Amino acid sequence: MALKTLDGKIPTLDASQLSYEFEKARIKGVEGTNNLLREYSKQENVAMPENFEYVSSFRDPHTGTSGAAFKDTTSGKTIIAYTGTNPDSDLVNDAVLTDGLSIGVGTGHHYSSAYQFYEDVLKKNNLDPEDVILTGHSLGGNVAQRVALKYNAPKTIVYNAAPLYVPAGAAVGNGLIGNPLIAFASAQNIAEIESDKARFTGSVTRITTERDPLNIGAVA
């Protein structure tokens, strides 16, 4: 497979692509910055742009939520990229439990570790929210938008992002499942999303392809 070299001209898009590579390393059980970078260097998919510095990454084994942070030395911004659905590496967690239950039914159980990663990156690197850009593709875009709402993050750019929840899916799914705990979690999650949206003052740029199926009948 030919190695694709990212040029760093669209930092958020490049960071989104790179997040998949670090997720693969995390799934293999690789820990520690040096080991992760060594494992990443073995990948044959994409090469990190010259203006990128790896900051940190994470993966929640219970939900499959993952992401990576990079510093763009050209702009001085730190980009936190959340990983999208990865059928080659984590199909059950990503496509079934998260895409189907957490987003489709609206329980939102996959966000907690993403919140923690955002807090850790800012705290450990002494960053102001203005120094950070959130991003992600597909499922990663869903996570990035939710983190942005919770922390009123100044800038977010997402690509073909999955919705925050699907109103029809939440109603139908809860009716079919018939579990009061799931129904309660769904109602609480949706209420929190709407509350955070009402006070949100940041900027979210959504880049989507025409007729993107992820956003038909959804709430972004």
C-alpha positions as protocol buffer text, in pm:
chain_id: "A"
residue {
  index: 1
  type: MET
  ca { x: 0 y: 0 z: 0 }
}
residue {
  index: 2
  type: ALA
  ca { x: 137 y: 342 z: -95 }
}
residue {
  index: 3
  type: LEU
  ca { x: 209 y: 576 z: 194 }
}
residue {
  index: 4
  type: LYS
  ca { x: -1 y: 891 z: 181 }
}
residue {
  index: 5
  type: THR
  ca { x: 186 y: 1196 z: 305 }
}
residue {
  index: 6
  type: LEU
  ca { x: -39 y: 1459 z: 462 }
}
residue {
  index: 7
  type: ASP
  ca { x: 71 y: 1815 z: 389 }
}
residue {
  index: 8
  type: GLY
  ca { x: -84 y: 1987 z: 690 }
}
residue {
  index: 9
  type: LYS
  ca { x: -261 y: 2248 z: 478 }
}
residue {
  index: 10
  type: ILE
  ca { x: -599 y: 2145 z: 621 }
}
residue {
  index: 11
  type: PRO
  ca { x: -491 y: 2060 z: 976 }
}
residue {
  index: 12
  type: THR
  ca { x: -827 y: 1944 z: 1108 }
}
residue {
  index: 13
  type: LEU
  ca { x: -880 y: 1705 z: 817 }
}
residue {
  index: 14
  type: ASP
  ca { x: -529 y: 1565 z: 856 }
}
residue {
  index: 15
  type: ALA
  ca { x: -571 y: 1525 z: 1231 }
}
residue {
  index: 16
  type: SER
  ca { x: -899 y: 1341 z: 1175 }
}
residue {
  index: 17
  type: GLN
  ca { x: -725 y: 1095 z: 942 }
}
residue {
  index: 18
  type: LEU
  ca { x: -433 y: 1047 z: 1179 }
}
residue {
  index: 19
  type: SER
  ca { x: -661 y: 970 z: 1472 }
}
residue {
  index: 20
  type: TYR
  ca { x: -756 y: 640 z: 1306 }
}
residue {
  index: 21
  type: GLU
  ca { x: -391 y: 532 z: 1298 }
}
residue {
  index: 22
  type: PHE
  ca { x: -340 y: 595 z: 1667 }
}
residue {
  index: 23
  type: GLU
  ca { x: -665 y: 415 z: 1746 }
}
residue {
  index: 24
  type: LYS
  ca { x: -530 y: 107 z: 1569 }
}
residue {
  index: 25
  type: ALA
  ca { x: -222 y: 116 z: 1791 }
}
residue {
  index: 26
  type: ARG
  ca { x: -436 y: 156 z: 2103 }
}
residue {
  index: 27
  type: ILE
  ca { x: -654 y: -140 z: 2004 }
}
residue {
  index: 28
  type: LYS
  ca { x: -335 y: -350 z: 1991 }
}
residue {
  index: 29
  type: GLY
  ca { x: -271 y: -254 z: 2351 }
}
residue {
  index: 30
  type: VAL
  ca { x: 18 y: -17 z: 2283 }
}
residue {
  index: 31
  type: GLU
  ca { x: 73 y: 238 z: 2561 }
}
residue {
  index: 32
  type: GLY
  ca { x: 317 y: 524 z: 2618 }
}
residue {
  index: 33
  type: THR
  ca { x: 415 y: 803 z: 2382 }
}
residue {
  index: 34
  type: ASN
  ca { x: 734 y: 645 z: 2248 }
}
residue {
  index: 35
  type: ASN
  ca { x: 570 y: 307 z: 2193 }
}
residue {
  index: 36
  type: LEU
  ca { x: 269 y: 465 z: 2024 }
}
residue {
  index: 37
  type: LEU
  ca { x: 486 y: 668 z: 1789 }
}
residue {
  index: 38
  type: ARG
  ca { x: 694 y: 360 z: 1713 }
}
residue {
  index: 39
  type: GLU
  ca { x: 381 y: 160 z: 1633 }
}
residue {
  index: 40
  type: TYR
  ca { x: 241 y: 446 z: 1426 }
}
residue {
  index: 41
  type: SER
  ca { x: 563 y: 458 z: 1222 }
}
residue {
  index: 42
  type: LYS
  ca { x: 494 y: 98 z: 1114 }
}
residue {
  index: 43
  type: GLN
  ca { x: 163 y: 196 z: 957 }
}
residue {
  index: 44
  type: GLU
  ca { x: 147 y: 211 z: 580 }
}
residue {
  index: 45
  type: ASN
  ca { x: -146 y: 448 z: 546 }
}
residue {
  index: 46
  type: VAL
  ca { x: -60 y: 810 z: 622 }
}
residue {
  index: 47
  type: ALA
  ca { x: 249 y: 1007 z: 720 }
}
residue {
  index: 48
  type: MET
  ca { x: 220 y: 1287 z: 973 }
}
residue {
  index: 49
  type: PRO
  ca { x: 262 y: 1640 z: 834 }
}
residue {
  index: 50
  type: GLU
  ca { x: 593 y: 1812 z: 910 }
}
residue {
  index: 51
  type: ASN
  ca { x: 409 y: 2085 z: 1101 }
}
residue {
  index: 52
  type: PHE
  ca { x: 241 y: 1837 z: 1337 }
}
residue {
  index: 53
  type: GLU
  ca { x: 366 y: 1734 z: 1680 }
}
residue {
  index: 54
  type: TYR
  ca { x: 198 y: 1443 z: 1857 }
}
residue {
  index: 55
  type: VAL
  ca { x: 58 y: 1546 z: 2196 }
}
residue {
  index: 56
  type: SER
  ca { x: -141 y: 1249 z: 2328 }
}
residue {
  index: 57
  type: SER
  ca { x: -415 y: 998 z: 2248 }
}
residue {
  index: 58
  type: PHE
  ca { x: -667 y: 774 z: 2422 }
}
residue {
  index: 59
  type: ARG
  ca { x: -913 y: 492 z: 2369 }
}
residue {
  index: 60
  type: ASP
  ca { x: -1196 y: 382 z: 2595 }
}
residue {
  index: 61
  type: PRO
  ca { x: -1216 y: 1 z: 2564 }
}
residue {
  index: 62
  type: HIS
  ca { x: -1573 y: -3 z: 2698 }
}
residue {
  index: 63
  type: THR
  ca { x: -1725 y: 229 z: 2436 }
}
residue {
  index: 64
  type: GLY
  ca { x: -1460 y: 239 z: 2162 }
}
residue {
  index: 65
  type: THR
  ca { x: -1442 y: 618 z: 2186 }
}
residue {
  index: 66
  type: SER
  ca { x: -1094 y: 736 z: 2096 }
}
residue {
  index: 67
  type: GLY
  ca { x: -901 y: 1036 z: 1977 }
}
residue {
  index: 68
  type: ALA
  ca { x: -565 y: 1202 z: 1942 }
}
residue {
  index: 69
  type: ALA
  ca { x: -425 y: 1550 z: 1993 }
}
residue {
  index: 70
  type: PHE
  ca { x: -163 y: 1720 z: 1778 }
}
residue {
  index: 71
  type: LYS
  ca { x: 1 y: 2059 z: 1789 }
}
residue {
  index: 72
  type: ASP
  ca { x: 3 y: 2245 z: 1459 }
}
residue {
  index: 73
  type: THR
  ca { x: 332 y: 2434 z: 1477 }
}
residue {
  index: 74
  type: THR
  ca { x: 228 y: 2661 z: 1191 }
}
residue {
  index: 75
  type: SER
  ca { x: -71 y: 2809 z: 1372 }
}
residue {
  index: 76
  type: GLY
  ca { x: 27 y: 2723 z: 1727 }
}
residue {
  index: 77
  type: LYS
  ca { x: -313 y: 2559 z: 1779 }
}
residue {
  index: 78
  type: THR
  ca { x: -363 y: 2218 z: 1936 }
}
residue {
  index: 79
  type: ILE
  ca { x: -607 y: 2002 z: 1743 }
}
residue {
  index: 80
  type: ILE
  ca { x: -808 y: 1741 z: 1928 }
}
residue {
  index: 81
  type: ALA
  ca { x: -939 y: 1488 z: 1677 }
}
residue {
  index: 82
  type: TYR
  ca { x: -1193 y: 1224 z: 1775 }
}
residue {
  index: 83
  type: THR
  ca { x: -1193 y: 902 z: 1574 }
}
residue {
  index: 84
  type: GLY
  ca { x: -1484 y: 799 z: 1354 }
}
residue {
  index: 85
  type: THR
  ca { x: -1648 y: 461 z: 1299 }
}
residue {
  index: 86
  type: ASN
  ca { x: -1375 y: 211 z: 1224 }
}
residue {
  index: 87
  type: PRO
  ca { x: -1523 y: -114 z: 1084 }
}
residue {
  index: 88
  type: ASP
  ca { x: -1176 y: -258 z: 1027 }
}
residue {
  index: 89
  type: SER
  ca { x: -1073 y: -225 z: 1390 }
}
residue {
  index: 90
  type: ASP
  ca { x: -1369 y: -179 z: 1625 }
}
residue {
  index: 91
  type: LEU
  ca { x: -1694 y: -269 z: 1450 }
}
residue {
  index: 92
  type: VAL
  ca { x: -1896 y: -387 z: 1751 }
}
residue {
  index: 93
  type: ASN
  ca { x: -1823 y: -85 z: 1971 }
}
residue {
  index: 94
  type: ASP
  ca { x: -1841 y: 175 z: 1695 }
}
residue {
  index: 95
  type: ALA
  ca { x: -2117 y: 62 z: 1462 }
}
residue {
  index: 96
  type: VAL
  ca { x: -2343 y: -136 z: 1693 }
}
residue {
  index: 97
  type: LEU
  ca { x: -2318 y: -1 z: 2047 }
}
residue {
  index: 98
  type: THR
  ca { x: -2229 y: 360 z: 1972 }
}
residue {
  index: 99
  type: ASP
  ca { x: -2383 y: 439 z: 1632 }
}
residue {
  index: 100
  type: GLY
  ca { x: -2690 y: 227 z: 1700 }
}
residue {
  index: 101
  type: LEU
  ca { x: -2760 y: 267 z: 2070 }
}
residue {
  index: 102
  type: SER
  ca { x: -2576 y: 575 z: 2194 }
}
residue {
  index: 103
  type: ILE
  ca { x: -2662 y: 796 z: 1894 }
}
residue {
  index: 104
  type: GLY
  ca { x: -2957 y: 622 z: 1728 }
}
residue {
  index: 105
  type: VAL
  ca { x: -3151 y: 568 z: 2049 }
}
residue {
  index: 106
  type: GLY
  ca { x: -2994 y: 872 z: 2212 }
}
residue {
  index: 107
  type: THR
  ca { x: -2840 y: 734 z: 2531 }
}
residue {
  index: 108
  type: GLY
  ca { x: -2511 y: 920 z: 2479 }
}
residue {
  index: 109
  type: HIS
  ca { x: -2310 y: 673 z: 2685 }
}
residue {
  index: 110
  type: HIS
  ca { x: -1995 y: 716 z: 2473 }
}
residue {
  index: 111
  type: TYR
  ca { x: -1915 y: 1078 z: 2561 }
}
residue {
  index: 112
  type: SER
  ca { x: -1765 y: 1057 z: 2913 }
}
residue {
  index: 113
  type: SER
  ca { x: -1413 y: 953 z: 2811 }
}
residue {
  index: 114
  type: ALA
  ca { x: -1412 y: 1216 z: 2535 }
}
residue {
  index: 115
  type: TYR
  ca { x: -1491 y: 1483 z: 2794 }
}
residue {
  index: 116
  type: GLN
  ca { x: -1206 y: 1358 z: 3012 }
}
residue {
  index: 117
  type: PHE
  ca { x: -959 y: 1362 z: 2722 }
}
residue {
  index: 118
  type: TYR
  ca { x: -1048 y: 1723 z: 2641 }
}
residue {
  index: 119
  type: GLU
  ca { x: -997 y: 1825 z: 3003 }
}
residue {
  index: 120
  type: ASP
  ca { x: -668 y: 1634 z: 3028 }
}
residue {
  index: 121
  type: VAL
  ca { x: -520 y: 1784 z: 2710 }
}
residue {
  index: 122
  type: LEU
  ca { x: -596 y: 2138 z: 2823 }
}
residue {
  index: 123
  type: LYS
  ca { x: -478 y: 2085 z: 3180 }
}
residue {
  index: 124
  type: LYS
  ca { x: -157 y: 1890 z: 3110 }
}
residue {
  index: 125
  type: ASN
  ca { x: -48 y: 2128 z: 2834 }
}
residue {
  index: 126
  type: ASN
  ca { x: -161 y: 2448 z: 3009 }
}
residue {
  index: 127
  type: LEU
  ca { x: -387 y: 2540 z: 2719 }
}
residue {
  index: 128
  type: ASP
  ca { x: -661 y: 2797 z: 2698 }
}
residue {
  index: 129
  type: PRO
  ca { x: -975 y: 2683 z: 2512 }
}
residue {
  index: 130
  type: GLU
  ca { x: -891 y: 2946 z: 2248 }
}
residue {
  index: 131
  type: ASP
  ca { x: -573 y: 2748 z: 2174 }
}
residue {
  index: 132
  type: VAL
  ca { x: -770 y: 2436 z: 2081 }
}
residue {
  index: 133
  type: ILE
  ca { x: -967 y: 2326 z: 1775 }
}
residue {
  index: 134
  type: LEU
  ca { x: -1197 y: 2024 z: 1798 }
}
residue {
  index: 135
  type: THR
  ca { x: -1250 y: 1802 z: 1498 }
}
residue {
  index: 136
  type: GLY
  ca { x: -1357 y: 1458 z: 1383 }
}
residue {
  index: 137
  type: HIS
  ca { x: -1503 y: 1261 z: 1095 }
}
residue {
  index: 138
  type: SER
  ca { x: -1829 y: 1062 z: 1105 }
}
residue {
  index: 139
  type: LEU
  ca { x: -1869 y: 929 z: 1460 }
}
residue {
  index: 140
  type: GLY
  ca { x: -1571 y: 1145 z: 1557 }
}
residue {
  index: 141
  type: GLY
  ca { x: -1761 y: 1450 z: 1436 }
}
residue {
  index: 142
  type: ASN
  ca { x: -2050 y: 1356 z: 1663 }
}
residue {
  index: 143
  type: VAL
  ca { x: -1814 y: 1338 z: 1960 }
}
residue {
  index: 144
  type: ALA
  ca { x: -1636 y: 1662 z: 1872 }
}
residue {
  index: 145
  type: GLN
  ca { x: -1966 y: 1851 z: 1851 }
}
residue {
  index: 146
  type: ARG
  ca { x: -2085 y: 1712 z: 2185 }
}
residue {
  index: 147
  type: VAL
  ca { x: -1759 y: 1807 z: 2357 }
}
residue {
  index: 148
  type: ALA
  ca { x: -1785 y: 2153 z: 2202 }
}
residue {
  index: 149
  type: LEU
  ca { x: -2135 y: 2201 z: 2341 }
}
residue {
  index: 150
  type: LYS
  ca { x: -2049 y: 2079 z: 2690 }
}
residue {
  index: 151
  type: TYR
  ca { x: -1745 y: 2305 z: 2727 }
}
residue {
  index: 152
  type: ASN
  ca { x: -1864 y: 2589 z: 2504 }
}
residue {
  index: 153
  type: ALA
  ca { x: -1548 y: 2536 z: 2298 }
}
residue {
  index: 154
  type: PRO
  ca { x: -1464 y: 2831 z: 2071 }
}
residue {
  index: 155
  type: LYS
  ca { x: -1389 y: 2645 z: 1747 }
}
residue {
  index: 156
  type: THR
  ca { x: -1493 y: 2311 z: 1600 }
}
residue {
  index: 157
  type: ILE
  ca { x: -1467 y: 2177 z: 1245 }
}
residue {
  index: 158
  type: VAL
  ca { x: -1625 y: 1841 z: 1160 }
}
residue {
  index: 159
  type: TYR
  ca { x: -1648 y: 1628 z: 847 }
}
residue {
  index: 160
  type: ASN
  ca { x: -1962 y: 1430 z: 755 }
}
residue {
  index: 161
  type: ALA
  ca { x: -2040 y: 1420 z: 1124 }
}
residue {
  index: 162
  type: ALA
  ca { x: -2287 y: 1176 z: 1271 }
}
residue {
  index: 163
  type: PRO
  ca { x: -2575 y: 1358 z: 1444 }
}
residue {
  index: 164
  type: LEU
  ca { x: -2595 y: 1423 z: 1816 }
}
residue {
  index: 165
  type: TYR
  ca { x: -2912 y: 1216 z: 1821 }
}
residue {
  index: 166
  type: VAL
  ca { x: -3194 y: 1108 z: 1591 }
}
residue {
  index: 167
  type: PRO
  ca { x: -3536 y: 1212 z: 1730 }
}
residue {
  index: 168
  type: ALA
  ca { x: -3727 y: 941 z: 1545 }
}
residue {
  index: 169
  type: GLY
  ca { x: -3468 y: 682 z: 1642 }
}
residue {
  index: 170
  type: ALA
  ca { x: -3491 y: 775 z: 2008 }
}
residue {
  index: 171
  type: ALA
  ca { x: -3870 y: 745 z: 2007 }
}
residue {
  index: 172
  type: VAL
  ca { x: -3892 y: 423 z: 1807 }
}
residue {
  index: 173
  type: GLY
  ca { x: -3586 y: 262 z: 1963 }
}
residue {
  index: 174
  type: ASN
  ca { x: -3699 y: 316 z: 2318 }
}
residue {
  index: 175
  type: GLY
  ca { x: -4043 y: 183 z: 2232 }
}
residue {
  index: 176
  type: LEU
  ca { x: -3899 y: -134 z: 2081 }
}
residue {
  index: 177
  type: ILE
  ca { x: -3641 y: -195 z: 2352 }
}
residue {
  index: 178
  type: GLY
  ca { x: -3889 y: -128 z: 2630 }
}
residue {
  index: 179
  type: ASN
  ca { x: -3621 y: -74 z: 2893 }
}
residue {
  index: 180
  type: PRO
  ca { x: -3709 y: 212 z: 3131 }
}
residue {
  index: 181
  type: LEU
  ca { x: -3342 y: 267 z: 3220 }
}
residue {
  index: 182
  type: ILE
  ca { x: -3250 y: 316 z: 2855 }
}
residue {
  index: 183
  type: ALA
  ca { x: -3550 y: 544 z: 2806 }
}
residue {
  index: 184
  type: PHE
  ca { x: -3442 y: 751 z: 3107 }
}
residue {
  index: 185
  type: ALA
  ca { x: -3081 y: 773 z: 2986 }
}
residue {
  index: 186
  type: SER
  ca { x: -3200 y: 880 z: 2642 }
}
residue {
  index: 187
  type: ALA
  ca { x: -3432 y: 1150 z: 2777 }
}
residue {
  index: 188
  type: GLN
  ca { x: -3165 y: 1283 z: 3011 }
}
residue {
  index: 189
  type: ASN
  ca { x: -2897 y: 1290 z: 2741 }
}
residue {
  index: 190
  type: ILE
  ca { x: -3121 y: 1471 z: 2492 }
}
residue {
  index: 191
  type: ALA
  ca { x: -3225 y: 1725 z: 2756 }
}
residue {
  index: 192
  type: GLU
  ca { x: -2860 y: 1796 z: 2839 }
}
residue {
  index: 193
  type: ILE
  ca { x: -2775 y: 1840 z: 2471 }
}
residue {
  index: 194
  type: GLU
  ca { x: -3057 y: 2088 z: 2420 }
}
residue {
  index: 195
  type: SER
  ca { x: -2960 y: 2277 z: 2736 }
}
residue {
  index: 196
  type: ASP
  ca { x: -2597 y: 2303 z: 2626 }
}
residue {
  index: 197
  type: LYS
  ca { x: -2704 y: 2413 z: 2277 }
}
residue {
  index: 198
  type: ALA
  ca { x: -2908 y: 2697 z: 2425 }
}
residue {
  index: 199
  type: ARG
  ca { x: -2604 y: 2851 z: 2594 }
}
residue {
  index: 200
  type: PHE
  ca { x: -2347 y: 2767 z: 2326 }
}
residue {
  index: 201
  type: THR
  ca { x: -2156 y: 3065 z: 2182 }
}
residue {
  index: 202
  type: GLY
  ca { x: -1876 y: 2887 z: 1996 }
}
residue {
  index: 203
  type: SER
  ca { x: -1832 y: 2822 z: 1625 }
}
residue {
  index: 204
  type: VAL
  ca { x: -1903 y: 2486 z: 1461 }
}
residue {
  index: 205
  type: THR
  ca { x: -1824 y: 2438 z: 1093 }
}
residue {
  index: 206
  type: ARG
  ca { x: -1984 y: 2128 z: 942 }
}
residue {
  index: 207
  type: ILE
  ca { x: -1842 y: 2008 z: 613 }
}
residue {
  index: 208
  type: THR
  ca { x: -2066 y: 1747 z: 450 }
}
residue {
  index: 209
  type: THR
  ca { x: -2102 y: 1576 z: 117 }
}
residue {
  index: 210
  type: GLU
  ca { x: -2425 y: 1624 z: -76 }
}
residue {
  index: 211
  type: ARG
  ca { x: -2709 y: 1406 z: 52 }
}
residue {
  index: 212
  type: ASP
  ca { x: -2501 y: 1288 z: 345 }
}
residue {
  index: 213
  type: PRO
  ca { x: -2712 y: 1002 z: 494 }
}
residue {
  index: 214
  type: LEU
  ca { x: -2576 y: 1062 z: 844 }
}
residue {
  index: 215
  type: ASN
  ca { x: -2766 y: 1387 z: 877 }
}
residue {
  index: 216
  type: ILE
  ca { x: -3103 y: 1315 z: 721 }
}
residue {
  index: 217
  type: GLY
  ca { x: -3368 y: 1357 z: 991 }
}
residue {
  index: 218
  type: ALA
  ca { x: -3105 y: 1414 z: 1258 }
}
residue {
  index: 219
  type: VAL
  ca { x: -3019 y: 1679 z: 1513 }
}
residue {
  index: 220
  type: ALA
  ca { x: -2667 y: 1816 z: 1465 }
}
